[in-house]
Amino acid sequence: MLQTRVIPPAEGAYQYPLLIKRLLMSGARYEKTREIIYRDQLRYTYPTLIERVARLANVLTAAGVKAGDTVAVMDWDSHRYLECMFAIPMIGAVIHTINVRLSPEQILYTMNHAEDRFVLVNSEFVGLYQAIAGHLTTVEKTLLLTDAPEKTAELPNLVGEYESLLAAASPQYQFEDFDENSVATTFYTTGTTGNPKGVYFTHRQLVLHTLGVSTIMGAIDSVRLLGTNDVYMPITPMFHVHAWGLPYVATMLGLKQVYPGRYDPEYLVELWRREKVTFSHCVPTILQMLLNAKAAQGSDFGGWKIVIGGSALNRALYEAAKAKGIQLTAAYGMSETGPLVSCAHLNDELMAGSEDERTTYRIKAGVPGPLVEAAIIDAEGNFLPADGEAQGELVLRAPWLTEGYFNEPQKGAELWEGGWLHTGDVATLDSMGVIDIRDRIKDVIKTGGEWISSLDLEDLISRHVAVREVAVVGIADPQWGERPFALLVIREGHAIDARELKEHLKPFVELGHLSKWAIPSQIALVTEIPKTSVGKLDKKRIRIDISEWQASNSTFLSTL
Ligand code: AMP
């Protein structure tokens, strides 16, 4: 250990813990009149937000919530969710943001595993809650969240309805200091294999993540997504990695915030127009839905900056959004990373390049943000060169990564093997530090002795004019180990078959961008591609579907 100079603090010096309550102080200072908006139901200013957080803290405390308890929320994106993201951790409890899009069995599993003691339930989920209530092992009390307080809803052990409880509570609460390493939030990975795993974040981590995101998105000139005059609307659910942490950032900076409730593309476009939204974030499939919305036809979205993460951003989607005036910026992260790790960034050299080159870099996962360390390793754990060529597993260090999986020490130790967080993603790093995600390790297609990136193939296929959506997976093949298989949704008025797709891909093979083994010998033309609970391509479900179709020789399969 180095003998550094550590000076004990002066007597009485305040030891400032990094707590979520600190994030609530500054917003109102910047603009007292800025509003938090919930659909067309409610709008209020920052001083009211602060007051409502105190009221909620009083309600929860009176209901028996104690420091260390887990309080779960089942809601669509709302001002109530924002209030919970503050009040619950601020009284020392842990907010469990339930993924309401999981199956009832998985929701039940996560609630029992997280040891939820209190649950705030939106009236839309009352039926679902009642169906699982008999199997919940730790829940003691419930609170009702509703847009229509006049309608009654039956919930077991109900404390009351949120708005009436808040109205009756005191607007003052003395939030105590406590250890910044206390857990503040927890939620579950979407778990494509086995049960979802619980990740968790401390106050300190969330404060640092908030500062990190503000720096990455607010201070780097080629990114510049977020300033105090922006109008924020999440389009990544608040249950999915706390809407990527942006509600904390927006509140700290005092932005006007717009919460859209349950996502309906037509309504999102209406809210965007009405509230003059300038900043959002979402996964690619949601953006695709927005662009396809009736209300989006003929709209110019000029001035709307959208961060795209959660899945690779392909060139076709980037171009389609750009044609509509949307400025897209790719970012990378995962549930385990809080989530933000990197954001697309163009240095002066790249800025001076061709438009095509700039697009190439705008759609990559980008440069790790301040305080983030990224490296790539081979299967034996050796570090690989950052030369833009070598491919290996991306491993990370940052002060806001989950330090394990709740109550699963073995899985946590695997996540952190060798002192680095293992992402399960294959990537290259270049000398500038740009991360290029090549694929999930388990989605890489191993065929004819070569490794093919399903993401590369999806990107190239999506450039065909007839293709509206595409997913590529590897399917077991007795001769080649695996063969790529493409699922396509075709644009209206267009047609394509396996032969036409081969013709489209051939030039990329000739240019050396693609291995000849990457040309799918079979494709399926479908009306919809299965998605996970957070709107990503559900490759596990797709593989199951394909083997069933192949067994039954379905008519929508097209073979070379
Ligand atoms: P989740 O934990 O559900 O948020 O999923 C995280 C995973 O999404 C990562 O491990 C990546 O495989 C994928 N992902 C996130 N951002 C990107 C990106 N910009 N490009 C490619 N894949 C991404």
Residues whose N, C-alpha, C, O or C-beta is under 5 A from the ligand:
A	BS01	AMP	T190 I308 G309 G310 S311 A312 L313 A330 A331 Y332 G333 M334 S335 E336 A365 T423 D425 I437 R440
